[in-house]
Amino acid sequence: MNDFGYLRTIIASDSSEVICKAYKSLSNEGLEVYVPYKEKSFHLADDKLVNDSNLLFVPAADWDFAVEILTSVGLESYLTECIVPEGAKSELEIAKEKYYKKRKWTYIETGVIIVLALLYFLFKIFTN
């Protein structure tokens, strides 16, 4: 699964007209706009995908600029909070996964060293 933790929800509406207007406004300013696609995946928006969606996402770095654009075209009532979409891993979750993976391997290495040390001491005890 790709990491889409950089995406943020920008607009939500059941009206395809509102979604299309928002998409056109954002894409005309050169912003990347994403839509949910299948389960826990996102694609760059195009006219066909936008018509089938009720959510739009933008990169977190562009969120403030996207809010300004949508406010200027009169869509401020459809704006959402700047939240990480479901199915995307946040930076904190990615860091936790890396930490726990490293921690697991540290435990395994420690266990192997302890077992080898015990075998060495048992060997020394019985050979003397």
URMO-V276818 format. One record per run of one state. SS is the DSSP state (2 for helix, 1 for strand, 0 for the rest). FROM is the first residue (numbers start at 1). LEN is the number of residues. Records with the same first field share a line. If there is no record, write none. Layout:
BEGIN
SS->FROM-LEN  FROM-LEN
END
This chain:
BEGIN
0->1-6  13-3  29-4  37-5  45-2  52-3  73-3  80-11  128-1
1->7-6  33-4  42-3  55-5  79-1
2->16-13  47-5  60-13  76-3  91-37
END
